Amino acid sequence: MFEPDEVLLLGPGPSPVSPRVRRAQAQPLLGHLDSEFVPLLDRVQSGLRRLFGTTNRLTLPLAGTGSSGMEAVVANLVEPGDRVVVGVNGVFGMRFADSVRRAGGEAVVVEAPFGCALDPDALRTAIAGGPTRLLAVVHAETSTGVLTDLRPVAAMARDAGALFAVDCVTSIGGVPLACDELGVDAAFCGTQKCLSVPPGLAPVTFSERALERVAARRHPVPFYFDTRLLTGYFGRERSYHYTAPVSMIYALAASLDEIDEEGHEARFARHREAAAALRCGLGPLGLEPLVAEEHAAPMLTTVRYPDGIDDVAFRRYLRRHHLIEVGGGLGPLAGSVFRVGLMGHGARLPNVLRALAAFGDALRACGAAPDVAAALAAVHAG
Ligand SMILES: Cc1ncc(COP(=O)(O)O)c(C=O)c1O
């Protein structure tokens, strides 16, 4: 039997899974149309609505990872020739634009440097440049750790009569979402970040406005992602569309129960506090965060290496000697940064202290002279 190490997952995902979620996943299998299972699915859909901040009836845990949520949103809302403005300040914004192009849309990319916030004026200019069907942004860009302020972007979409789609893969469960209040028409996420469920589901939500747009399409949507067919199973009828991944839905249900028991505000505060503690401890180790505090996503901190530290050697040392996983840099940041996820079940002070001590040891092994005692003292001093 495969018995892996108990690794502390402090990378960009997957995040640590609680014992309760693990146990839930191992419960006896039921049929996906079983009368005992269907009420659990109802509960999961309600819990997802609360986290997305929506009353959208079509809110469901799609099978597949976060990218399948992105594909589902694009497949339903983009038709060949549609003009889509995409805010890109990292790898996942690039993926969003790529997905639009693959659906035959025209992706008008508004770029900001990796590590910086999107420029609202540049977005406004791009939207004004032609009839815009959809505006798409990533809420928490996991390749950099930048959190986009959705409110002004949502207003731009509304003023232009465009639909607004948001990638919430990393943000959901770690910061508040208010899809209805802002006017978000479609949002998707993954389970493996701040929901602390293994990868394998992509919760998505579509507004009535988005569904009207789908009803008016000239081209069919690929079978698997077609919201009209998904409504059959995830709506009142509960008719077969595809075989739902039952055990994953058990796990998600357990996580949503934990989230409700903790309280959303308490959970968001826990993420903020863990991120702040991590930031306090970086300086004495000779490390610095890439993203300015006012734009930083609490669940993912990208950290610059001091000169001369080998990224692969550093991360290999952490995994081997401390059983800690962190992520490497992506795109232009590869080799110059590492990414620390304090997500969901993992966003806790003891993990921050363990991580900082381990970072110090790994930096020392790589030839630097970090002050671990000062780093831990800085955390305690707040
Ligand atoms: C912001 C964001 N969007 C999309 C994805 C893609 O999700 P997945 O890898 O689960 O397909 C990720 C994954 O890390 C992500 O962080």
The ligand as an SDF file (V2000), in Angstrom:
LIG
                    3D

 16 16  0  0  0  0  0  0  0  0999 V2000
   -6.0730   31.3540   -9.5040 C   0  0  0  0  0  0  0  0  0  0  0  0
   -6.0830   29.9870  -10.1040 C   0  0  0  0  0  0  0  0  0  0  0  0
   -6.8590   29.7510  -11.1680 N   0  0  0  0  0  0  0  0  0  0  0  0
   -6.9280   28.5360  -11.7430 C   0  0  0  0  0  0  0  0  0  0  0  0
   -6.1740   27.4820  -11.2740 C   0  0  0  0  0  0  0  0  0  0  0  0
   -6.2580   26.1560  -11.9150 C   0  0  0  0  0  0  0  0  0  0  0  0
   -6.7580   25.2230  -11.0190 O   0  0  0  0  0  0  0  0  0  0  0  0
   -6.3900   23.6650  -11.1260 P   0  0  0  0  0  0  0  0  0  0  0  0
   -4.9220   23.5480  -11.0630 O   0  0  0  0  0  0  0  0  0  0  0  0
   -7.0950   23.1040   -9.9310 O   0  0  0  0  0  0  0  0  0  0  0  0
   -6.9460   23.1770  -12.4110 O   0  0  0  0  0  0  0  0  0  0  0  0
   -5.3390   27.6850  -10.1760 C   0  0  0  0  0  0  0  0  0  0  0  0
   -4.4980   26.5810   -9.6470 C   0  0  0  0  0  0  0  0  0  0  0  0
   -3.5920   26.7710   -8.9040 O   0  0  0  0  0  0  0  0  0  0  0  0
   -5.2960   28.9540   -9.5890 C   0  0  0  0  0  0  0  0  0  0  0  0
   -4.5170   29.1840   -8.5290 O   0  0  0  0  0  0  0  0  0  0  0  0
  1  2  1  0
  2  3  1  0
  2 15  2  0
  3  4  2  0
  4  5  1  0
  5  6  1  0
  5 12  2  0
  6  7  1  0
  7  8  1  0
  8  9  2  0
  8 10  1  0
  8 11  1  0
 12 13  1  0
 12 15  1  0
 13 14  2  0
 15 16  1  0
M  END
$$$$
